[in-house]
Amino acid sequence: MTGQPFDRVAVQAFPGARPEGRLLIPALMFIALVVAAVGSLGAPLITSVATSFHVSLGSAQWTLTVALLSGAVATPVLGRLGAGPHRRATILATLAVVVAGSALTVLPLPFAWLLAGRAAQGVGLGLTALMMGVARDHLPEERSASVIALISVVSIIGAGVGYPLTALLAELGGVRAAYGLGLVVTAAALLTAWRSMPEAPEGRSAHVDVAGAVLLAAALLLVLFLAGERNLWSRHLAVASGLAVAAVVLLCAWVAVELRSATPLVDVRAVRHPAVAGANLAMFVGGIGMYLLLTLVTRYAQTPHGAGYGFGLTTFVAGLVLIPFSVLGFVAGKLTPRLRRRLADPLLLAGSAVVVGGGFALFAAARSDLAELFAAMGVLGFGVGGFSAAMPGVILAVTPRSETSSAMSFNYVVRSVGYSLGSALGGLVLATGTAPGRLFPDDSAYTTAALIGIGAMMVTTLTGLFLARRRPSETNP
């Protein structure tokens, strides 16, 4: 594929594979794409699920939320397991769980089983960090940096790849047919991993902090629940506030446990490094902004003309709006490694945040034509692609090679929470802008939400510039 020699360790570590090293890079990309696309399957199918299973839209929303939750919990656990000697077994076992969950979504079972299947599919979201660990261990340093950047980008644009296709299958064959696509591609991912994934280098060890995992799971459950239940904030503010306080207490308890543990789930001390902390702050605030615009554009596109704006697009056609997002995101991911030769990763983060802010500005100023929505999504995709490609470089520059999976897994937990809050923030702003007795918000509510997004990206830009001004730390081996 590239003509470059591969590390012999990668070739010798898994003698069962025939093409061996040549399969590694495409396998890493394919697995990252599959778990991202399957994890986001719930987004375009919420209405279809509510209709098919005769449940409320709020209940159907949990087909997406439960996948994000299980992914957020599984990510640091898998990151820690992936840092140990059984990384290959961890990858295969995780994909087997995802395949089993995909089967549950296809079988004619009650709604509770569908939720269980979606939770199992969400576990696969934790594999992205492991793919980065494999690349860093088994590819030459220069090659691994570009591959890790592309894995990060692929994990973002996977949603844009799966959205229109699953929406089309749902319209043609129902929700089971759409989930059937997930079963096919996850089975292919498991076979690909079995054929190509090498063993971890010798001398690694890893232990999972069970207490830390339980506390983190409970805290994230509350955070994602509060992010998804917007009605709770409007109708039961005291209850929502109490749960928010409980989530903060659990997170503080988790930090305390991690600091005292000899084998923490996440090395909190390493996370406190200015570069890592700044990168995670940028990921959190930037993630809120990025997913906010994604939510605004897709919802605006599907709003019927009777609201005085919008285009009344079907789920499938609205999904096509995500194509510029995916295409330009991939282009940015390919360009970023070349730009890294001239610009530091923090500057690339800041520049990408400016581009995303430009997407917000475009949406705020011009959205009366469908082409303008395509343009806004293209700008968003280019910014998100560059941001995602640059992010690993900021973190891994100060992270030991053996801790790659663990460090990046925490960043992906932060990203998941940021995305969830971004989606919730979009819904909250639009709900606030909906007049009593009306079904759809005023057009001005979208402008307000876009301005909030611009503010979020300004914070992200300033964070990137602050990181760029710090003296570069010595890269860890």
Disulfide bonds with the S-S distance in Angstrom:
none
